[in-house]
Amino acid sequence: MSRVLIIGAGGVSTVTVKKCARLPEHFDEIYLASRTLSKCEALQKECGADRVKGVFAVDADDASQVAALIRKVQPDLVINLALPYQDLPIMDACLETGVDYLDTANYEPKDEAKFEYSWQWAYQDKFEKAGLMALLGSGFDPGVTNVYTAYAAKHYFDEIHYLDIVDCNGGDHGKAFATNFNPEINIREITQRGRYWENGQWKETDPLSVREDLDYQNIGVRASYLMFHEELESLVKHFPTLKRARFWMTFGEAYLTHLRVLEGIGMTSIEPIDFQGQKIVPLEFLKAVLPNPGSLSEGYQGQTCIGTYITGIKDGKEKTIFIYNNCDHHACHEEVGAQAVSYTTGVPAMIGAALMLNGTWKKPGVWNMEQFDPDPFMDMLNKHGLPWHVLECDSPFKK
């Protein structure tokens, strides 16, 4: 008997809930909570009340509210698909009530555009002493890319030296400007300074100032920009032989033009301003007027390509491989009514949860994805809609 409480009812949650609902062998009972009850009710109606047993309204900023809900539902696992600002309150609630925890993105404070694992890693002793497990970043990047790295280290290399994670959305949703996941989180992420690991230290770049034109499998050449992404932080910690680790993401020129204009007029700011007698955050207002990422799936065409280029040593010789997945927006819409960016995060959340519930990945403490045996996760990716491929490369990734 396994019972899960899923917090969040956006695009990613839509995928995770529907995928969990199809696997009663892993998820006997599913409960769903969000700030907006109507979103939960709509998902329950789609999946059936026999699979989503109950829906609730909850303010996930409030650890006491979350704890009260956990006591009511009594789940074996809380799957946090809410906002990154809410990671710590939900982790606190899990500690208070004695329940395991999983999320897809690391914590960042609401009043500062900064994300890092230090806040959540600080919970290691608390979770370990309580006999509870917290699995961090069970999405695609972070998540699958971490597992790809662990899989390569286990099966392809004696030592890994260079890592480049590449993320391309080659799709077209037909909107003038829209983000593929929560606009507030997306824009905060890409307007930060770039950061990468090289020769034992972090190096910084101006936001989106380093560009490479990269060729993506089944998509073609796309402009790709160096960014900081949270999985770099955990991967360089857990694979100390890495000499360099970087993250690249594609952006079209129209997207960047819109972003520059919005940034130039202050609409991406997280500093509150006075407007007609009340305080508003410009970025939160912008989020309210942009298309909901969950509404983009119908008519969305094209594919994503996300993967890891890894160079290292095997039997004394240098080699490079590329492990990747292509995910089709239209196919995702047909299967679960979501676009591929939501799908590529929602499916790994379900897989991580299944492996925790069946005891395959089970250890008290706070853990990143690459710290467990990658093989069971990789097997489930192939079975549940995210098949992966390994390409042996003739030369290293661009240096």
C-alpha positions as a LaTeX table, in Angstrom:
\begin{tabular}{lrrr}
\hline
Residue & $x$ (\AA) & $y$ (\AA) & $z$ (\AA) \\
\hline
Met1 & 0.00 & 0.00 & 0.00 \\
Ser2 & 1.54 & 3.31 & $-1.08$ \\
Arg3 & $-0.02$ & 6.72 & $-0.74$ \\
Val4 & 1.39 & 9.95 & $-2.21$ \\
Leu5 & 0.54 & 13.58 & $-1.70$ \\
Ile6 & 1.40 & 15.74 & $-4.72$ \\
Ile7 & 1.64 & 19.48 & $-4.05$ \\
Gly8 & 1.21 & 21.70 & $-7.12$ \\
Ala9 & $-1.24$ & 21.58 & $-10.01$ \\
Gly10 & 0.57 & 23.25 & $-12.92$ \\
Gly11 & 1.87 & 21.80 & $-16.17$ \\
Val12 & 4.45 & 19.48 & $-14.59$ \\
Ser13 & 1.97 & 18.21 & $-12.02$ \\
Thr14 & $-0.53$ & 17.45 & $-14.78$ \\
Val15 & 1.99 & 15.03 & $-16.27$ \\
Thr16 & 3.10 & 13.51 & $-12.96$ \\
Val17 & $-0.44$ & 12.96 & $-11.69$ \\
Lys18 & $-1.59$ & 11.32 & $-14.92$ \\
Lys19 & 1.51 & 9.11 & $-15.10$ \\
Cys20 & 1.13 & 8.07 & $-11.45$ \\
Ala21 & $-2.55$ & 7.37 & $-11.97$ \\
Arg22 & $-1.69$ & 4.82 & $-14.68$ \\
Leu23 & 0.62 & 2.88 & $-12.35$ \\
Pro24 & $-1.43$ & 1.53 & $-9.44$ \\
Glu25 & 1.32 & $-1.02$ & $-8.83$ \\
His26 & 3.47 & 1.88 & $-7.58$ \\
Phe27 & 0.85 & 4.42 & $-6.53$ \\
Asp28 & $-2.15$ & 2.92 & $-4.75$ \\
Glu29 & $-3.63$ & 6.24 & $-3.65$ \\
Ile30 & $-2.94$ & 9.73 & $-4.99$ \\
Tyr31 & $-3.89$ & 12.97 & $-3.23$ \\
Leu32 & $-3.44$ & 16.39 & $-4.80$ \\
Ala33 & $-3.13$ & 19.85 & $-3.26$ \\
Ser34 & $-2.54$ & 23.35 & $-4.59$ \\
Arg35 & $-3.27$ & 26.95 & $-3.72$ \\
Thr36 & $-5.99$ & 26.80 & $-6.43$ \\
Leu37 & $-8.46$ & 24.04 & $-5.61$ \\
Ser38 & $-10.19$ & 24.22 & $-8.99$ \\
Lys39 & $-6.99$ & 23.07 & $-10.75$ \\
Cys40 & $-6.85$ & 20.02 & $-8.49$ \\
Glu41 & $-10.51$ & 19.26 & $-9.11$ \\
Ala42 & $-9.99$ & 19.44 & $-12.88$ \\
Leu43 & $-7.10$ & 16.97 & $-12.70$ \\
Gln44 & $-9.09$ & 14.67 & $-10.44$ \\
Lys45 & $-11.93$ & 14.68 & $-12.96$ \\
Glu46 & $-9.56$ & 13.76 & $-15.78$ \\
Cys47 & $-7.90$ & 10.92 & $-13.87$ \\
Gly48 & $-10.96$ & 9.70 & $-11.98$ \\
Ala49 & $-11.78$ & 9.87 & $-8.29$ \\
Asp50 & $-10.82$ & 6.21 & $-8.01$ \\
Arg51 & $-7.19$ & 7.22 & $-8.73$ \\
Val52 & $-6.98$ & 10.75 & $-7.32$ \\
Lys53 & $-8.70$ & 10.05 & $-4.03$ \\
Gly54 & $-8.80$ & 13.56 & $-2.64$ \\
Val55 & $-8.02$ & 17.17 & $-3.51$ \\
Phe56 & $-7.20$ & 20.05 & $-1.17$ \\
Ala57 & $-6.36$ & 23.74 & $-1.10$ \\
Val58 & $-3.09$ & 24.56 & 0.66 \\
Asp59 & $-0.70$ & 27.48 & 0.97 \\
Ala60 & 2.65 & 25.76 & 0.50 \\
Asp61 & 4.47 & 28.82 & 1.87 \\
Asp62 & 3.05 & 27.88 & 5.26 \\
Ala63 & 4.76 & 24.83 & 6.79 \\
Ser64 & 2.05 & 24.48 & 9.44 \\
Gln65 & $-0.67$ & 24.27 & 6.77 \\
Val66 & 1.30 & 21.67 & 4.85 \\
Ala67 & 1.95 & 19.68 & 8.04 \\
Ala68 & $-1.77$ & 19.71 & 8.91 \\
Leu69 & $-2.59$ & 18.43 & 5.43 \\
Ile70 & 0.05 & 15.69 & 5.67 \\
Arg71 & $-1.46$ & 14.55 & 8.98 \\
Lys72 & $-4.87$ & 14.41 & 7.33 \\
Val73 & $-3.73$ & 12.45 & 4.26 \\
Gln74 & $-0.99$ & 10.38 & 5.95 \\
Pro75 & 1.04 & 9.80 & 2.77 \\
Asp76 & 4.20 & 7.72 & 2.46 \\
Leu77 & 5.76 & 10.39 & 0.26 \\
Val78 & 5.24 & 14.07 & $-0.53$ \\
Ile79 & 6.00 & 15.00 & $-4.16$ \\
Asn80 & 6.72 & 18.73 & $-4.24$ \\
Leu81 & 5.81 & 20.20 & $-7.63$ \\
Ala82 & 5.13 & 23.67 & $-6.25$ \\
Leu83 & 7.48 & 26.67 & $-6.59$ \\
Pro84 & 11.17 & 26.54 & $-5.58$ \\
Tyr85 & 10.50 & 29.15 & $-2.87$ \\
Gln86 & 8.33 & 26.55 & $-1.15$ \\
Asp87 & 10.89 & 23.74 & $-0.89$ \\
Leu88 & 11.98 & 24.53 & 2.65 \\
Pro89 & 8.49 & 24.93 & 4.18 \\
Ile90 & 7.47 & 21.61 & 2.63 \\
Met91 & 10.67 & 19.92 & 3.83 \\
Asp92 & 9.99 & 21.32 & 7.32 \\
Ala93 & 6.46 & 19.91 & 7.20 \\
Cys94 & 7.77 & 16.50 & 6.14 \\
Leu95 & 10.24 & 16.48 & 9.04 \\
Glu96 & 7.51 & 17.48 & 11.48 \\
Thr97 & 5.18 & 14.71 & 10.31 \\
Gly98 & 7.72 & 11.97 & 9.51 \\
Val99 & 7.22 & 11.66 & 5.74 \\
Asp100 & 9.69 & 11.26 & 2.83 \\
Tyr101 & 10.13 & 14.12 & 0.37 \\
Leu102 & 10.87 & 14.61 & $-3.37$ \\
Asp103 & 11.18 & 17.72 & $-5.53$ \\
Thr104 & 12.25 & 18.70 & $-9.05$ \\
Ala105 & 14.12 & 21.99 & $-8.50$ \\
Asn106 & 16.28 & 23.38 & $-5.72$ \\
Tyr107 & 15.35 & 26.08 & $-3.27$ \\
Glu108 & 15.66 & 29.76 & $-4.03$ \\
Pro109 & 14.55 & 32.64 & $-1.79$ \\
Lys110 & 11.62 & 34.63 & $-3.09$ \\
Asp111 & 13.31 & 37.98 & $-2.56$ \\
Glu112 & 16.61 & 37.11 & $-4.26$ \\
Ala113 & 17.28 & 35.65 & $-7.72$ \\
Lys114 & 19.68 & 33.03 & $-6.46$ \\
Phe115 & 19.43 & 29.27 & $-6.30$ \\
Glu116 & 21.81 & 26.79 & $-4.77$ \\
Tyr117 & 21.68 & 23.51 & $-2.86$ \\
Ser118 & 23.25 & 24.77 & 0.38 \\
Trp119 & 19.89 & 25.45 & 2.02 \\
Gln120 & 18.60 & 21.94 & 1.32 \\
Trp121 & 21.89 & 20.12 & 1.92 \\
Ala122 & 21.80 & 21.68 & 5.40 \\
Tyr123 & 18.86 & 19.34 & 6.15 \\
Gln124 & 21.03 & 16.22 & 5.76 \\
Asp125 & 21.46 & 15.49 & 9.47 \\
Lys126 & 17.82 & 16.25 & 10.30 \\
Phe127 & 16.47 & 13.85 & 7.69 \\
Glu128 & 19.04 & 11.18 & 8.48 \\
Lys129 & 18.33 & 11.29 & 12.23 \\
Ala130 & 14.58 & 11.15 & 11.53 \\
Gly131 & 15.05 & 8.11 & 9.28 \\
Leu132 & 13.55 & 10.04 & 6.36 \\
Met133 & 14.68 & 10.47 & 2.77 \\
Ala134 & 14.65 & 13.63 & 0.65 \\
Leu135 & 15.38 & 13.25 & $-3.07$ \\
Leu136 & 16.33 & 16.55 & $-4.71$ \\
Gly137 & 15.89 & 17.53 & $-8.34$ \\
Ser138 & 13.99 & 14.58 & $-9.82$ \\
Gly139 & 13.14 & 16.39 & $-13.05$ \\
Phe140 & 15.05 & 16.38 & $-16.34$ \\
Asp141 & 17.66 & 19.06 & $-15.79$ \\
Pro142 & 18.28 & 18.70 & $-12.94$ \\
Gly143 & 17.39 & 15.04 & $-12.65$ \\
Val144 & 17.78 & 12.93 & $-15.76$ \\
Thr145 & 20.98 & 14.77 & $-16.70$ \\
Asn146 & 22.42 & 13.85 & $-13.29$ \\
Val147 & 21.46 & 10.21 & $-13.83$ \\
Tyr148 & 22.94 & 10.29 & $-17.36$ \\
Thr149 & 26.23 & 11.40 & $-15.80$ \\
Ala150 & 26.14 & 8.64 & $-13.18$ \\
Tyr151 & 25.27 & 6.08 & $-15.87$ \\
Ala152 & 28.19 & 7.20 & $-18.04$ \\
Ala153 & 30.57 & 7.08 & $-15.07$ \\
Lys154 & 29.39 & 3.56 & $-14.24$ \\
His155 & 29.35 & 2.02 & $-17.72$ \\
Tyr156 & 31.54 & 4.08 & $-20.05$ \\
Phe157 & 34.44 & 5.67 & $-18.14$ \\
Asp158 & 37.08 & 4.99 & $-15.56$ \\
Glu159 & 37.22 & 8.74 & $-14.88$ \\
Ile160 & 35.19 & 11.65 & $-16.24$ \\
His161 & 36.85 & 15.01 & $-16.96$ \\
Tyr162 & 34.53 & 17.23 & $-19.00$ \\
Leu163 & 30.75 & 17.63 & $-18.83$ \\
Asp164 & 28.51 & 19.79 & $-21.00$ \\
Ile165 & 24.76 & 19.63 & $-20.46$ \\
Val166 & 22.82 & 20.91 & $-23.46$ \\
Asp167 & 19.12 & 21.80 & $-23.50$ \\
Cys168 & 17.36 & 22.64 & $-26.76$ \\
Asn169 & 13.68 & 23.31 & $-27.26$ \\
Gly170 & 13.27 & 23.10 & $-31.02$ \\
Gly171 & 9.49 & 23.52 & $-30.83$ \\
Asp172 & 7.15 & 26.31 & $-31.89$ \\
His173 & 4.07 & 27.22 & $-29.82$ \\
Gly174 & 3.06 & 30.10 & $-32.08$ \\
Lys175 & 3.03 & 32.74 & $-29.33$ \\
Ala176 & 4.92 & 36.03 & $-29.62$ \\
Phe177 & 6.50 & 35.50 & $-26.19$ \\
Ala178 & 5.86 & 32.73 & $-23.69$ \\
Thr179 & 7.89 & 30.63 & $-21.27$ \\
Asn180 & 7.67 & 26.85 & $-21.22$ \\
Phe181 & 7.55 & 26.65 & $-17.43$ \\
Asn182 & 6.61 & 29.08 & $-14.67$ \\
Pro183 & 7.45 & 32.53 & $-16.14$ \\
Glu184 & 8.64 & 33.93 & $-12.83$ \\
Ile185 & 11.10 & 31.09 & $-12.25$ \\
Asn186 & 12.18 & 30.94 & $-15.89$ \\
Ile187 & 12.98 & 34.64 & $-16.21$ \\
Arg188 & 14.73 & 34.80 & $-12.83$ \\
Glu189 & 16.90 & 31.88 & $-13.95$ \\
Ile190 & 18.01 & 33.19 & $-17.32$ \\
Thr191 & 18.67 & 36.78 & $-16.23$ \\
Gln192 & 21.24 & 35.66 & $-13.63$ \\
Arg193 & 24.94 & 35.73 & $-14.31$ \\
Gly194 & 26.32 & 32.63 & $-15.99$ \\
Arg195 & 28.54 & 30.31 & $-13.96$ \\
Tyr196 & 30.57 & 27.22 & $-14.79$ \\
Trp197 & 33.16 & 25.01 & $-13.10$ \\
Glu198 & 36.73 & 24.90 & $-14.37$ \\
Asn199 & 39.97 & 23.73 & $-12.75$ \\
Gly200 & 38.59 & 23.58 & $-9.24$ \\
Gln201 & 36.76 & 26.90 & $-9.14$ \\
Trp202 & 33.58 & 28.63 & $-10.28$ \\
Lys203 & 33.90 & 31.20 & $-13.06$ \\
Glu204 & 31.24 & 33.78 & $-13.89$ \\
Thr205 & 30.02 & 35.40 & $-17.10$ \\
Asp206 & 27.54 & 38.16 & $-17.85$ \\
Pro207 & 24.00 & 36.83 & $-18.46$ \\
Leu208 & 23.70 & 35.07 & $-21.85$ \\
Ser209 & 27.03 & 36.57 & $-23.00$ \\
Val210 & 28.66 & 33.30 & $-24.12$ \\
Arg211 & 27.16 & 31.73 & $-27.22$ \\
Glu212 & 27.90 & 28.59 & $-29.23$ \\
Asp213 & 25.98 & 27.36 & $-32.28$ \\
Leu214 & 25.41 & 23.69 & $-31.47$ \\
Asp215 & 24.01 & 20.88 & $-33.60$ \\
Tyr216 & 21.20 & 19.03 & $-31.80$ \\
Gln217 & 20.12 & 15.51 & $-32.73$ \\
Asn218 & 17.01 & 15.51 & $-34.97$ \\
Ile219 & 16.67 & 19.31 & $-34.64$ \\
Gly220 & 19.72 & 20.96 & $-36.19$ \\
Val221 & 21.92 & 23.91 & $-35.32$ \\
Arg222 & 20.63 & 26.30 & $-32.67$ \\
Ala223 & 22.15 & 29.26 & $-30.85$ \\
Ser224 & 23.03 & 28.06 & $-27.34$ \\
Tyr225 & 23.98 & 30.18 & $-24.35$ \\
Leu226 & 26.07 & 29.35 & $-21.30$ \\
Met227 & 24.07 & 29.55 & $-18.05$ \\
Phe228 & 24.31 & 28.37 & $-14.49$ \\
His229 & 22.07 & 25.43 & $-13.64$ \\
Glu230 & 21.77 & 23.75 & $-10.27$ \\
Glu231 & 22.83 & 20.27 & $-11.31$ \\
Leu232 & 26.34 & 21.59 & $-11.97$ \\
Glu233 & 26.70 & 22.29 & $-8.27$ \\
Ser234 & 25.91 & 18.74 & $-7.19$ \\
Leu235 & 27.72 & 17.02 & $-10.06$ \\
Val236 & 31.07 & 18.72 & $-9.42$ \\
Lys237 & 30.71 & 17.79 & $-5.76$ \\
His238 & 29.94 & 14.12 & $-6.39$ \\
Phe239 & 32.31 & 13.67 & $-9.37$ \\
Pro240 & 35.50 & 15.38 & $-8.12$ \\
Thr241 & 37.51 & 14.29 & $-11.19$ \\
Leu242 & 35.59 & 16.82 & $-13.31$ \\
Lys243 & 37.92 & 19.45 & $-14.72$ \\
Arg244 & 35.12 & 21.46 & $-16.27$ \\
Ala245 & 31.31 & 21.40 & $-16.15$ \\
Arg246 & 29.00 & 23.70 & $-18.11$ \\
Phe247 & 25.33 & 24.10 & $-19.01$ \\
Trp248 & 23.94 & 25.40 & $-22.32$ \\
Met249 & 20.39 & 26.34 & $-23.30$ \\
Thr250 & 18.91 & 27.49 & $-26.61$ \\
Phe251 & 17.02 & 30.74 & $-27.09$ \\
Gly252 & 15.62 & 32.18 & $-30.31$ \\
Glu253 & 16.38 & 35.76 & $-31.29$ \\
Ala254 & 12.73 & 36.81 & $-30.95$ \\
Tyr255 & 12.64 & 35.46 & $-27.40$ \\
Leu256 & 15.83 & 37.30 & $-26.47$ \\
Thr257 & 14.57 & 40.54 & $-28.04$ \\
His258 & 11.40 & 40.40 & $-25.96$ \\
Leu259 & 13.43 & 39.58 & $-22.87$ \\
Arg260 & 15.83 & 42.49 & $-23.40$ \\
Val261 & 12.94 & 44.92 & $-23.82$ \\
Leu262 & 11.14 & 43.63 & $-20.72$ \\
Glu263 & 14.36 & 43.77 & $-18.73$ \\
Gly264 & 15.13 & 47.26 & $-20.02$ \\
Ile265 & 11.79 & 48.68 & $-18.83$ \\
Gly266 & 12.00 & 46.99 & $-15.45$ \\
Met267 & 9.38 & 44.27 & $-15.95$ \\
Thr268 & 11.74 & 41.46 & $-14.91$ \\
Ser269 & 12.59 & 43.09 & $-11.58$ \\
Ile270 & 11.75 & 41.29 & $-8.32$ \\
Glu271 & 11.95 & 44.53 & $-6.31$ \\
Pro272 & 8.46 & 45.64 & $-5.19$ \\
Ile273 & 7.16 & 49.00 & $-6.47$ \\
Asp274 & 4.30 & 51.22 & $-5.32$ \\
Phe275 & 1.33 & 51.10 & $-7.69$ \\
Gln276 & $-1.94$ & 52.80 & $-6.83$ \\
Gly277 & $-1.37$ & 52.48 & $-3.12$ \\
Gln278 & $-0.14$ & 48.89 & $-3.04$ \\
Lys279 & 3.11 & 47.01 & $-3.45$ \\
Ile280 & 3.52 & 44.87 & $-6.56$ \\
Val281 & 6.47 & 42.92 & $-7.93$ \\
Pro282 & 6.90 & 43.65 & $-11.67$ \\
Leu283 & 7.94 & 40.08 & $-12.49$ \\
Glu284 & 4.88 & 38.66 & $-10.69$ \\
Phe285 & 2.67 & 41.03 & $-12.70$ \\
Leu286 & 4.41 & 39.95 & $-15.91$ \\
Lys287 & 3.76 & 36.32 & $-14.98$ \\
Ala288 & 0.06 & 37.11 & $-14.65$ \\
Val289 & $-0.22$ & 38.53 & $-18.18$ \\
Leu290 & 1.95 & 35.97 & $-20.00$ \\
Pro291 & 0.44 & 32.72 & $-21.35$ \\
Asn292 & 0.16 & 29.93 & $-18.79$ \\
Pro293 & 2.77 & 27.30 & $-19.76$ \\
Gly294 & 0.13 & 24.63 & $-19.25$ \\
Ser295 & $-1.96$ & 26.20 & $-22.02$ \\
Leu296 & 0.73 & 25.93 & $-24.70$ \\
Ser297 & 0.46 & 22.26 & $-25.59$ \\
Glu298 & $-2.32$ & 22.36 & $-28.17$ \\
Gly299 & $-0.78$ & 23.07 & $-31.56$ \\
Tyr300 & 2.78 & 22.95 & $-30.21$ \\
Gln301 & 5.03 & 21.41 & $-32.87$ \\
Gly302 & 8.63 & 20.20 & $-32.83$ \\
Gln303 & 10.93 & 18.44 & $-30.39$ \\
Thr304 & 13.24 & 18.98 & $-27.48$ \\
Cys305 & 16.74 & 17.56 & $-27.26$ \\
Ile306 & 18.35 & 17.44 & $-23.82$ \\
Gly307 & 21.49 & 15.53 & $-23.01$ \\
Thr308 & 25.01 & 15.37 & $-21.65$ \\
Tyr309 & 28.29 & 15.38 & $-23.51$ \\
Ile310 & 30.88 & 13.62 & $-21.37$ \\
Thr311 & 34.59 & 13.26 & $-22.04$ \\
Gly312 & 36.80 & 11.07 & $-19.90$ \\
Ile313 & 39.24 & 8.20 & $-19.77$ \\
Lys314 & 38.50 & 4.53 & $-20.43$ \\
Asp315 & 41.31 & 1.96 & $-20.41$ \\
Gly316 & 43.86 & 4.75 & $-20.64$ \\
Lys317 & 42.29 & 6.41 & $-23.69$ \\
Glu318 & 40.20 & 9.56 & $-23.99$ \\
Lys319 & 36.66 & 9.15 & $-25.32$ \\
Thr320 & 33.49 & 11.24 & $-25.60$ \\
Ile321 & 29.85 & 10.18 & $-25.55$ \\
Phe322 & 26.54 & 12.03 & $-25.81$ \\
Ile323 & 23.55 & 10.65 & $-23.88$ \\
Tyr324 & 20.31 & 12.34 & $-24.90$ \\
Asn325 & 16.55 & 12.24 & $-25.34$ \\
Asn326 & 14.29 & 13.75 & $-28.00$ \\
Cys327 & 10.76 & 14.52 & $-26.84$ \\
Asp328 & 7.96 & 15.52 & $-29.23$ \\
His329 & 5.56 & 18.27 & $-28.16$ \\
His330 & 2.62 & 16.98 & $-30.19$ \\
Ala331 & 3.04 & 13.41 & $-28.94$ \\
Cys332 & 3.05 & 14.68 & $-25.35$ \\
His333 & $-0.14$ & 16.64 & $-25.98$ \\
Glu334 & $-1.80$ & 13.58 & $-27.44$ \\
Glu335 & $-0.78$ & 11.40 & $-24.49$ \\
Val336 & $-1.31$ & 13.64 & $-21.45$ \\
Gly337 & $-2.44$ & 17.07 & $-22.71$ \\
Ala338 & 0.90 & 18.74 & $-21.95$ \\
Gln339 & 3.84 & 20.16 & $-23.88$ \\
Ala340 & 7.24 & 18.45 & $-23.88$ \\
Val341 & 8.94 & 20.73 & $-21.35$ \\
Ser342 & 6.32 & 19.80 & $-18.74$ \\
Tyr343 & 6.49 & 16.16 & $-19.81$ \\
Thr344 & 10.26 & 15.90 & $-19.49$ \\
Thr345 & 10.03 & 17.12 & $-15.88$ \\
Gly346 & 6.82 & 15.37 & $-14.86$ \\
Val347 & 7.82 & 11.86 & $-15.95$ \\
Pro348 & 11.12 & 11.80 & $-13.99$ \\
Ala349 & 9.25 & 13.02 & $-10.90$ \\
Met350 & 7.01 & 9.98 & $-11.19$ \\
Ile351 & 9.98 & 7.65 & $-11.72$ \\
Gly352 & 11.92 & 9.00 & $-8.74$ \\
Ala353 & 8.83 & 8.62 & $-6.58$ \\
Ala354 & 8.24 & 5.04 & $-7.75$ \\
Leu355 & 11.84 & 4.06 & $-6.95$ \\
Met356 & 11.53 & 5.55 & $-3.47$ \\
Leu357 & 8.22 & 3.86 & $-2.77$ \\
Asn358 & 9.34 & 0.40 & $-3.91$ \\
Gly359 & 12.56 & 0.68 & $-1.91$ \\
Thr360 & 14.96 & 0.63 & $-4.88$ \\
Trp361 & 16.23 & 4.08 & $-3.95$ \\
Lys362 & 15.86 & 4.28 & $-0.19$ \\
Lys363 & 18.32 & 5.82 & 2.27 \\
Pro364 & 17.81 & 8.29 & 5.13 \\
Gly365 & 19.19 & 11.73 & 4.42 \\
Val366 & 19.12 & 14.36 & 1.68 \\
Trp367 & 20.33 & 13.13 & $-1.71$ \\
Asn368 & 20.85 & 14.19 & $-5.30$ \\
Met369 & 19.92 & 11.91 & $-8.18$ \\
Glu370 & 23.47 & 10.89 & $-9.14$ \\
Gln371 & 24.09 & 9.40 & $-5.69$ \\
Phe372 & 21.98 & 6.31 & $-6.45$ \\
Asp373 & 22.38 & 3.40 & $-8.87$ \\
Pro374 & 21.37 & 4.90 & $-12.25$ \\
Asp375 & 20.31 & 1.66 & $-13.93$ \\
Pro376 & 16.76 & 1.27 & $-12.51$ \\
Phe377 & 15.96 & 4.91 & $-13.33$ \\
Met378 & 17.35 & 4.57 & $-16.86$ \\
Asp379 & 15.26 & 1.44 & $-17.41$ \\
Met380 & 12.09 & 3.26 & $-16.36$ \\
Leu381 & 12.84 & 6.21 & $-18.65$ \\
Asn382 & 12.68 & 3.83 & $-21.62$ \\
Lys383 & 9.42 & 2.30 & $-20.41$ \\
His384 & 7.55 & 5.51 & $-19.59$ \\
Gly385 & 8.02 & 7.87 & $-22.52$ \\
Leu386 & 11.56 & 9.28 & $-22.36$ \\
Pro387 & 13.76 & 6.83 & $-24.31$ \\
Trp388 & 17.44 & 7.70 & $-24.30$ \\
His389 & 20.27 & 7.12 & $-26.74$ \\
Val390 & 24.06 & 6.98 & $-26.45$ \\
Leu391 & 26.11 & 8.43 & $-29.28$ \\
Glu392 & 29.85 & 7.71 & $-29.39$ \\
Cys393 & 31.54 & 10.88 & $-30.62$ \\
Asp394 & 34.59 & 11.17 & $-32.86$ \\
Ser395 & 35.93 & 14.18 & $-30.95$ \\
Pro396 & 35.33 & 16.01 & $-27.65$ \\
Phe397 & 32.66 & 18.63 & $-27.24$ \\
Lys398 & 33.77 & 22.18 & $-28.13$ \\
Lys399 & 36.51 & 23.30 & $-25.73$ \\
\hline
\end{tabular}
